[in-house]
């Protein structure tokens, strides 16, 4: 797999162990190399998102209200209770 992704075995291991984020280009490489079905590609995308330690948003591509919401979530993320998070998640679903 490391050779297909054009990385060292140690780098792949670091990603597998959660010490590094999955590089963005891996999604397309893995999808084509392993001939994933659309459902498997969706699962891969979700798995990549779930493992990211840092999530970046381009605020240039969002409206003013979206920018305010994202910034507020970033500032308050440690203060939001599990119950509040569930309510927000339910709304977004």
Buried (B, 14 or more C-beta within 10 A) or exposed (E): EEEEBEBEEEBBEBBEEEEBBBEEEBBEBBBEEEEBEEEEBEEBEEEBEEEEEEEEEEEEEEEEEEBEEBEEEEEEEEEEEEEEEEEEEEEEE
